Amino acid sequence: MTERHIIRPSEANTRDVFEYALLRVVPRIERGECVNAGVLVYCRAQSYVGARTHLDEARLLALDPAADVAGIRAALGAVEGVCAGGEAAGQAAVDDAGRRFRWLIAPRSTVVQPGPVHTGLTVDPAAEAERLLDLLVR
């Protein structure tokens, strides 16, 4: 039997709502197959947006032996750069965390695509990003 964690009212008040989406690599759009390669996390209350990525090259190449691994790594790195802000974010550097998250989760027809947005509660959104990367990607 699994043990359930019940959130007490005092505990719920110390946690903030966060949103997250998986980053998927779809090497051949026509086949619809994908590999989870990262996670985006946004927490409005803490003005946090972050991305953690991990590309399993063996899984990717099993789906498409001709996949552009370097290009996909560059695209994943660009997502991390937009989240980090500063010069790495390019024009998005002047946008707030929420706007950058919304831009990154917008549907697109590229090889690196965001999945649907989910929500949760957290004390530490950066730690949540690591936890989700371990759980859903690695």
N, C-alpha and C positions, 0 to 999 in steps of 0.2 A: 504494500500500500504506500502511495506517495504522500509526502507531507506537504500540505499547502501552507503558504505564508499568508496570514491574514493581516491586512494593513489596518492599523489602529488609527483613529483620527489624529492623534498627535504626530504619528509617523508620516501620515499623508501630507501634513502641512509643511514638512521639511523637504519634500520632493517637488520637482518642477516637471511640468509636461514637456515632452520632447517629441520630435517627429524624426522618422528615419526612412530611408529608401535604399534598396540594394542597387549597386551598379552591376549591370550585366554586360558581358561581352557576347555579341551575336556575330560570329565570324562570317556566316553565310545567311543573310537575311531571308532568302527564299526557303531555307530549311527550318528556320525558327528555333534552332537549337541554341542554347546559351550556357555560359559558365559564369557563376557569380564571381565578381572580381573586386568588390569593394562595398563600402557602406557610407552613406551620407547621413549626418546627424545634425539636427537643428534644435536649439532650445532658446525660445524667445526670451524667457525670464532671465537667462544668463547671457544673452546676446552672443550665443555660441553657434558657430557652424563649422563642421569639421568633416573630413573624409579620411578613411583609412582604406588602403587598397592592398591586394595580394593577388597576383596573377599566377595561376597554376598552368605553366606552359605546357606540360604534358597533357592535361585535360583539353586545353585549347587546341593543341595540334592534333589531338585525336578527333576533334570535330572538323578541323580544316588544316591539313598539313601545309597548306600554302598561306596560312594566316600571317599577317604583318605584325609579328610580335613587337618589334621596336616601335611601330606606329601606335599600337594598342597601349604599350607602356607609356608612351608620350601623352596619349589622350588621358590616361588615368592620372598621370602626373599633373596635367593641366587642371584636372578637377581638384586635386589636392591644393594646387596653387591658388585657384579661385577661392577656396575655403579659407586658406591661410591669410588672404588679403595681401596688402603691400604690392610691390612691383610684380610679383608672380601672378597677381590677379588681373593684370592688364587694366582694361577699362572698368572692370567690376570692382576694382580697389576702392572706389568712392561709394559703392553701395553698402547698405547695412547688411548684417548677417542674414536676415530674413529674405531680403531681395536676392542675395546671392544664392541661397538655398532654393528659392522658387525658380530661379533661372536654370539651375542645375537639374532640377527634377522635371522640367518641361519636356514633354515627349519629343523625341527626335528619331530620325531614321538613319542613324549612324551605327557603327560597329559597337560603340560603348553607349548603352542606353540605361536610363533610370527605371527602376521598377515602381510599383505602387507605393504610396506613402502609408506608413503605419505610425502609431503613437504609443507612448508609454510614460512612465514616471521615473525620474532619476534625481540623484543628488549631484552626480558628476557626469556631465554629458561626454567629456573626453574619455572617461573610463567606459562609459556605455558604448562608445564607438569601438573601442578595443574588444569589449565583450561580444558585441554583435559581429565583428569581423571574425572572431574565433568561432562563434556559434554558426554563422550562416555562410561563411566564405572559406575559411581554412579547413 
